Amino acid sequence: MKESEQLAYFLENLWTKGFKLTDEEVHFIYFGHKYTNTSIIHAKLAISFTLQIQMTFDRSFYISLLELFERHQIQTKKEAILLLKQNDLMR
C-alpha cells in the first residue's frame, strides 16, 4: 500500500469515528507531511495527538508535532506519549 493511501485510510477512519476534518484541513495535512518530509507514522501520530490535545485540528501544532517526532525519530505511540510528557504537552 502506498504511503498516500495509508494516510487516506487513516483520515477516513477518523471520519467514521466522528472527526470531521474539512477538505482544507485534509489538504493541509498532506501539505504538512510533504513540507516536513516526515514518515506516515509521524503524520498519523501528529494528527492523533493534535486532535487529542487541542480538541480540534490546529495547523501550527500539527506541524510542530511532525517536526518534534522527526527530530526525535519517534516510531511508536508509546515513544510519542513519553516525548509529549517530557515536553509538558501531555499529562
ZIZI-V162589 format. One record per pair of residues at least 4 apart in sequence whose C-alpha atoms are under 6 Angstrom apart, sorted by the first residue. I is the first residue (numbers start at 1). J is the second residue. D is the distance in whole Angstrom. If there is no record, write none. Layout:
i->(I	I)
j->(J	J)
d->(D	D)
//
This chain:
i->(14	15	15	21	28	31	32	33	33	42	42	46	46	46	46	49	50	50	51	51	51	65	67	69	69	74	84	84	85	85	85)
j->(19	19	20	25	32	35	36	37	38	46	66	50	62	65	66	53	54	62	55	56	57	69	71	73	74	79	89	90	89	90	91)
d->(5	5	5	6	6	6	6	6	6	6	6	6	6	5	6	6	6	6	5	5	6	6	6	6	5	6	5	5	6	5	6)
//
